[in-house]
Amino acid sequence: MPTRLPLDARATGAMLLLCLVWSLQQISLKAVSADISPMLMVGLRSGLAGLMVAALMRARGEGLMLHTGRWRPGLVVGALFALEYLLVAEALRLTHASHVVVFLYTAPIFAALGLHWKLPAERLRWLQWVGIAVAFGGISLAFLGRTPGAPGLSGDVLLGDLLALLGGVAWGATTVTIRCTRLAAAPASETLLYQLVVACGLLLPASALLGQFRFEATSAAWAHLGFQVLIVSFASFLLWFWLLRHYLATPLGVFSFLTPVFGVVLGIWLLDEPVELGFVLGSGLVLAGILLVSGHGWVRCAWPRASAGASVVNGRRA
């Protein structure tokens, strides 16, 4: 197996770009929701991106290898992926895009809990349990610590926030399924293709049944659809998988917590979404908890180095 590299300037720049793109995903869906329903948008982008991934796999000589039995867990992760974005699409109709990004990115918390239960090698360390407690405290504050009558706060917003949180649960369950089945040994492109194809097959009819089949063929709708297909569902995932093949996974994962940070800032800036102190404080705790859970190894290694550096500055040895 090739040696993975530590983060360098190229990987850092790529991760910043990825976090920006992933945060813009929800902003884009919300921005053109009057022209194209978010659920229909995700269904269309999944189908079109799936065709592109299949063409890439064909060019590389990769196959689905259905005889290995990976199609069964493939259908499961595809269904979970579809559920995740059904919840996200409904959440975007009710709440703010910045809220959806934050609550959706609680997925590492639920994935860590699921893997702790399923895989002995993934038992949580004490620092991760602290992170989970901090994150759930942040979720509680984000829901319960808001000022009554604050701008943009209503029962619909709270319901949308809950749906986005459930989307994070579905995403976490997808991660657990991939890690605990034959998909753990599958090429990333194969796993992605299962998700895209099944999501397209489920979300397109769901959007029709739920009255979310609106598509006004405006220039904005086509532009955002192109962004979702080419940049979000195809190019960003290819870049992410390339980074995972060449660089250490833990620092890459730690970097991804910037996505909800960017999402909050961009939602306020681009969509003029309201700023509510309870949500902002709760989001900060959620992000701190995610950082502790996903990057606990990096944090434990960085802390002694920081302490040693402080001791040298103060003229003492650790």
Secondary structure, 3 states (H helix, E strand, C coil): CCCCECCCHHHHHHHHHHHHHHHHHHHHHHHCCCCECHHHHHHHHHHHHHHHHHHHHHHHCCCCCHHHCCHHHHHHHHHHHHHHHHHHHHHHHHCCHHHHHHHHCCHHHHHHHHHHHHCHHHCCCHHHHHHHHHHHHHHHHHHHCCCCCCCCCCHHHHHHHHHHHHHHHHHHHHHHHHHCCHHHHCCHHHHHHHHHHHHHHHHHHHHHHCCCCCECCCHHHHHHHHHHHHHHHHHHHHHHHHHHHHECHHHHHHHCCHHHHHHHHHHHHHCCCCCCHHHHHHHHHHHHHHHHHHCHHHHHHHHHHHHHHHHHHCCCCC
